[in-house]
Amino acid sequence: MGAQTRVYRQRIRAVNSTKKITRAMELIAASRVVKAQQRVRESSPYARALTRAVSAVATFSNVDHPLTTEKDDVKRAAVLVISSDRGLAGAYSSSVIRESEKLIGELREQGKEVVPYLVGRKAVSYYKFRKREYAQEWTGFTDQPTFEIAREIGETLVARFVQPEDEGGVDEVHVVFTRFVNMVTQEPDVIRMLPLEVVEGEEAPEPDDVLPLYEFEPSAEQVLDALLPKYVSARIFNCLLQAAASELASRQRAMKSATDNAEELVKKYTRLANQARQAEITQEISEIVGGASALADAS
């Protein structure tokens, strides 16, 4: 009985140590997610405005720009998968990887060759473990992304998009990330980055409507050349920020759940230890009473 009590006490100490770690990680994630939410709120209006501006230039100009022109025969598609560098965030990384696998399956059913680009060590580990090929990886910043990283990713994808097909270029660019809705809800999402699509929510003009007049200085093509790289970098940066906020929110919930489970285990082991101690005391009393009765009978 004494050995069993010691085992329970050791387990209680181990669970308490784990609870301290999970509690600390929960508090760290809670403090960081507030800043991450603020960065998402600050970047989203700029990304939306820039997207609308690029859409307007592409819609109301007669320029066939490489980044806005749909190709008739799409053979290769790049897929940027944004995951996390660290674990202990619940189903955050597995959800976005599962969504990317679904997209890749749909693209391959359409006869397109898929070229993956990976952000985060979780996605890289997923591909390396299954010995799958991918074009490029970026790691080490998922919880605190910077615009310089987003610009580097954007320049890489744009370069592959404008590159000729026989030299390894791609015809489409898709991004798979986790959209931050609120602290409770984070949803895996897919957007097509290139070629440029008309902004969602823009209604098609009626036949009798008078369309706005646009003048481009120095030319529509040069305006698009200047806007489109900024558009791609801004959209990717916004996706990285939303993914970072989603990761921190998922980690906070996961660590809170782990802390609550640790508290339940401590209560359970404390109860079992008390029961074992009571059984030990009862057995000792029974042995003492039995010994006294034996001595009394012998006398």
C-alpha positions as CSV (number, residue, x, y, z in Angstrom):
1,M,0.0,0.0,0.0
2,G,2.9,2.4,0.8
3,A,4.4,1.9,-2.6
4,Q,1.1,2.6,-4.3
5,T,0.7,5.9,-2.4
6,R,4.2,6.9,-3.4
7,V,3.3,6.3,-7.1
8,Y,0.3,8.5,-6.8
9,R,2.3,11.2,-5.2
10,Q,4.9,11.1,-7.9
11,R,2.2,11.3,-10.6
12,I,0.7,14.3,-8.8
13,R,4.1,16.1,-8.8
14,A,4.6,15.3,-12.5
15,V,1.1,16.6,-13.5
16,N,1.6,19.7,-11.4
17,S,4.9,20.4,-13.2
18,T,3.1,19.9,-16.6
19,K,0.3,22.2,-15.5
20,K,2.7,25.0,-14.7
21,I,4.2,24.7,-18.2
22,T,0.8,24.7,-20.0
23,R,-0.5,27.5,-17.8
24,A,2.5,29.6,-18.7
25,M,2.1,28.9,-22.5
26,E,-1.6,29.8,-22.2
27,L,-0.7,33.2,-20.7
28,I,2.0,33.8,-23.3
29,A,-0.4,33.0,-26.2
30,A,-3.1,35.1,-24.6
31,S,-0.8,38.1,-24.4
32,R,0.5,37.7,-28.0
33,V,-2.9,37.1,-29.6
34,V,-4.0,40.6,-28.7
35,K,-1.2,42.1,-30.7
36,A,-1.7,39.7,-33.5
37,Q,-5.4,40.7,-33.7
38,Q,-4.4,44.3,-33.8
39,R,-2.0,43.7,-36.7
40,V,-4.7,41.9,-38.6
41,R,-7.1,44.8,-38.1
42,E,-4.5,47.3,-39.2
43,S,-3.4,45.4,-42.4
44,S,-6.9,44.2,-43.6
45,P,-8.2,47.7,-44.8
46,Y,-5.0,48.3,-46.8
47,A,-5.1,44.9,-48.4
48,R,-8.7,45.3,-49.3
49,A,-8.2,48.8,-50.7
50,L,-5.2,47.8,-52.7
51,T,-7.1,44.8,-54.1
52,R,-10.0,47.0,-55.2
53,A,-7.6,49.5,-56.8
54,V,-5.8,46.7,-58.8
55,S,-9.2,45.2,-59.7
56,A,-10.4,48.6,-61.0
57,V,-7.3,49.1,-63.1
58,A,-7.6,45.6,-64.5
59,T,-11.3,45.9,-65.2
60,F,-11.5,49.4,-66.7
61,S,-8.3,49.2,-68.8
62,N,-7.8,47.3,-72.0
63,V,-4.3,46.1,-71.1
64,D,-3.6,42.4,-71.2
65,H,-1.2,42.2,-68.2
66,P,0.5,38.8,-67.5
67,L,-0.7,38.9,-63.9
68,T,-4.3,39.6,-64.7
69,T,-4.8,37.5,-67.9
70,E,-6.4,34.1,-67.7
71,K,-4.6,31.4,-69.6
72,D,-6.6,29.1,-71.8
73,D,-4.6,26.0,-71.0
74,V,-3.6,25.8,-67.3
75,K,-1.0,23.1,-66.8
76,R,0.8,24.0,-63.6
77,A,-0.5,25.5,-60.4
78,A,1.5,26.7,-57.4
79,V,0.0,26.2,-53.9
80,L,1.4,28.2,-50.9
81,V,0.6,26.3,-47.7
82,I,0.8,28.4,-44.5
83,S,1.2,26.3,-41.4
84,S,3.0,26.8,-38.0
85,D,6.5,26.3,-36.8
86,R,5.5,24.9,-33.4
87,G,3.0,22.4,-32.2
88,L,0.8,22.5,-29.1
89,A,-1.9,24.4,-31.0
90,G,-4.6,21.8,-31.3
91,A,-5.7,21.0,-34.8
92,Y,-4.4,24.2,-36.3
93,S,-1.7,22.8,-38.6
94,S,-3.5,19.6,-39.4
95,S,-6.6,21.5,-40.5
96,V,-4.7,23.7,-42.9
97,I,-2.7,20.8,-44.3
98,R,-5.9,18.8,-44.8
99,E,-7.4,21.7,-46.7
100,S,-4.3,21.9,-48.9
101,E,-4.5,18.2,-49.6
102,K,-8.1,18.7,-50.7
103,L,-7.2,21.6,-53.0
104,I,-4.2,19.7,-54.5
105,G,-6.5,16.7,-55.1
106,E,-9.0,18.9,-57.0
107,L,-6.3,20.5,-59.1
108,R,-4.9,17.2,-60.1
109,E,-8.3,15.9,-61.0
110,Q,-8.4,18.9,-63.4
111,G,-5.2,17.7,-65.0
112,K,-3.0,20.3,-63.4
113,E,0.5,19.7,-62.1
114,V,0.8,21.1,-58.5
115,V,4.0,22.8,-57.2
116,P,3.8,23.2,-53.4
117,Y,5.4,26.1,-51.5
118,L,5.6,25.7,-47.8
119,V,5.5,28.1,-44.8
120,G,6.1,26.7,-41.3
121,R,8.0,23.6,-40.0
122,K,4.8,21.6,-39.6
123,A,4.1,21.6,-43.4
124,V,7.7,20.9,-44.1
125,S,7.8,18.0,-41.8
126,Y,4.6,16.6,-43.3
127,Y,6.1,16.7,-46.8
128,K,9.5,15.4,-45.7
129,F,8.0,12.5,-43.7
130,R,6.0,11.4,-46.8
131,K,9.0,12.0,-49.0
132,R,7.1,14.4,-51.2
133,E,8.8,17.1,-53.3
134,Y,8.1,20.8,-52.9
135,A,9.6,23.9,-54.5
136,Q,10.6,26.1,-51.5
137,E,10.2,26.6,-47.8
138,W,10.1,29.4,-45.3
139,T,10.3,28.7,-41.6
140,G,11.0,30.4,-38.2
141,F,8.6,33.3,-38.1
142,T,5.0,32.0,-38.2
143,D,3.9,33.5,-34.9
144,Q,5.4,36.9,-35.7
145,P,5.5,37.4,-39.5
146,T,7.2,40.5,-41.0
147,F,6.4,42.3,-44.3
148,E,10.0,41.5,-45.5
149,I,9.2,37.8,-45.4
150,A,5.8,38.4,-47.2
151,R,7.6,40.4,-49.9
152,E,10.2,37.7,-50.4
153,I,7.4,35.1,-50.8
154,G,5.5,37.3,-53.1
155,E,8.5,38.1,-55.3
156,T,9.2,34.3,-55.5
157,L,5.6,33.5,-56.6
158,V,5.4,36.3,-59.1
159,A,8.7,35.3,-60.6
160,R,7.5,31.8,-61.1
161,F,4.2,33.0,-62.5
162,V,5.7,35.2,-65.2
163,Q,8.4,32.6,-66.0
164,P,7.8,30.6,-69.2
165,E,6.2,27.2,-68.7
166,D,9.1,25.3,-70.3
167,E,11.4,26.9,-67.7
168,G,9.3,25.8,-64.8
169,G,6.8,28.6,-64.6
170,V,3.3,28.2,-63.2
171,D,-0.1,29.3,-64.6
172,E,-1.9,29.8,-61.3
173,V,-1.0,30.7,-57.7
174,H,-3.3,29.5,-54.8
175,V,-2.8,30.3,-51.1
176,V,-4.1,28.0,-48.3
177,F,-4.2,29.6,-44.8
178,T,-6.3,29.9,-41.7
179,R,-8.6,32.9,-41.6
180,F,-9.0,34.5,-38.2
181,V,-12.7,35.1,-37.5
182,N,-12.6,35.5,-33.7
183,M,-11.0,33.9,-30.7
184,V,-13.2,30.9,-30.9
185,T,-13.5,30.4,-34.7
186,Q,-10.6,30.0,-37.1
187,E,-11.4,28.6,-40.5
188,P,-9.0,27.1,-43.2
189,D,-9.4,29.1,-46.4
190,V,-8.2,29.0,-50.0
191,I,-7.8,32.0,-52.3
192,R,-6.5,32.2,-55.8
193,M,-3.8,34.9,-55.8
194,L,-2.8,34.9,-59.4
195,P,-4.1,35.6,-62.0
196,L,-6.0,38.4,-60.3
197,E,-9.7,37.8,-59.7
198,V,-12.3,40.5,-59.4
199,V,-12.9,41.5,-55.8
200,E,-15.6,39.5,-54.0
201,G,-18.7,41.5,-53.3
202,E,-18.3,43.7,-56.4
203,E,-21.6,43.6,-58.3
204,A,-21.6,43.4,-62.1
205,P,-22.7,46.6,-63.8
206,E,-26.1,46.8,-65.4
207,P,-26.2,47.4,-69.2
208,D,-27.6,50.9,-68.8
209,D,-25.2,51.9,-66.0
210,V,-22.7,54.6,-66.6
211,L,-19.3,53.2,-65.8
212,P,-16.7,55.4,-64.1
213,L,-14.0,56.9,-66.2
214,Y,-10.3,56.2,-65.3
215,E,-7.2,58.0,-66.5
216,F,-3.9,56.3,-66.0
217,E,-0.6,58.2,-65.7
218,P,1.7,57.4,-67.3
219,S,-0.1,54.3,-68.7
220,A,-2.3,51.5,-67.5
221,E,0.4,48.9,-68.0
222,Q,2.9,50.9,-65.9
223,V,0.3,51.4,-63.2
224,L,-0.3,47.6,-63.1
225,D,3.5,46.9,-63.1
226,A,3.7,49.1,-60.0
227,L,0.6,48.0,-58.2
228,L,0.6,44.2,-58.7
229,P,3.8,43.4,-56.8
230,K,2.5,45.5,-53.9
231,Y,-0.9,43.7,-54.2
232,V,0.7,40.3,-54.0
233,S,2.9,41.2,-51.0
234,A,0.1,42.9,-49.1
235,R,-2.3,39.9,-49.6
236,I,0.3,37.4,-48.5
237,F,1.2,39.5,-45.5
238,N,-2.4,39.7,-44.5
239,C,-2.7,35.9,-44.9
240,L,0.4,35.4,-42.7
241,L,-1.0,37.8,-40.0
242,Q,-4.4,36.0,-40.0
243,A,-2.6,32.7,-39.8
244,A,-0.4,33.9,-36.9
245,A,-3.5,35.2,-35.0
246,S,-5.3,31.9,-35.6
247,E,-2.2,29.9,-34.4
248,L,-2.0,31.8,-31.1
249,A,-5.7,31.6,-30.5
250,S,-5.6,27.8,-31.1
251,R,-2.6,27.5,-28.9
252,Q,-4.3,29.4,-26.1
253,R,-7.4,27.2,-26.3
254,A,-5.3,24.0,-26.4
255,M,-3.1,25.0,-23.4
256,K,-6.2,26.0,-21.4
257,S,-7.7,22.6,-22.1
258,A,-4.5,20.9,-21.1
259,T,-4.3,22.9,-17.9
260,D,-7.9,22.0,-17.1
261,N,-7.2,18.3,-17.8
262,A,-4.1,18.5,-15.5
263,E,-6.2,19.9,-12.7
264,E,-8.7,17.0,-13.2
265,L,-5.8,14.5,-13.1
266,V,-4.5,16.1,-9.9
267,K,-7.9,15.7,-8.2
268,K,-8.2,12.2,-9.4
269,Y,-4.7,11.1,-8.2
270,T,-5.2,12.9,-4.9
271,R,-8.4,11.0,-4.3
272,L,-6.8,7.7,-5.2
273,A,-3.8,8.5,-3.0
274,N,-6.2,9.3,-0.1
275,Q,-8.0,6.0,-0.7
276,A,-4.7,4.1,-0.8
277,R,-3.6,5.8,2.5
278,Q,-6.9,5.1,4.2
279,A,-6.7,1.4,3.1
280,E,-3.1,1.3,4.4
281,I,-4.2,2.8,7.8
282,T,-7.2,0.3,7.9
283,Q,-4.9,-2.6,7.3
284,E,-2.4,-1.4,10.0
285,I,-5.3,-1.1,12.5
286,S,-6.5,-4.5,11.5
287,E,-3.1,-6.0,12.0
288,I,-2.7,-4.3,15.4
289,V,-6.2,-5.5,16.5
290,G,-5.5,-9.0,15.2
291,G,-2.1,-9.1,17.0
292,A,-3.6,-7.9,20.3
293,S,-6.4,-10.5,20.0
294,A,-3.8,-13.2,19.4
295,L,-1.8,-12.2,22.5
296,A,-5.0,-12.1,24.6
297,D,-6.0,-15.6,23.4
298,A,-2.4,-16.9,24.1
299,S,-2.5,-15.6,27.7
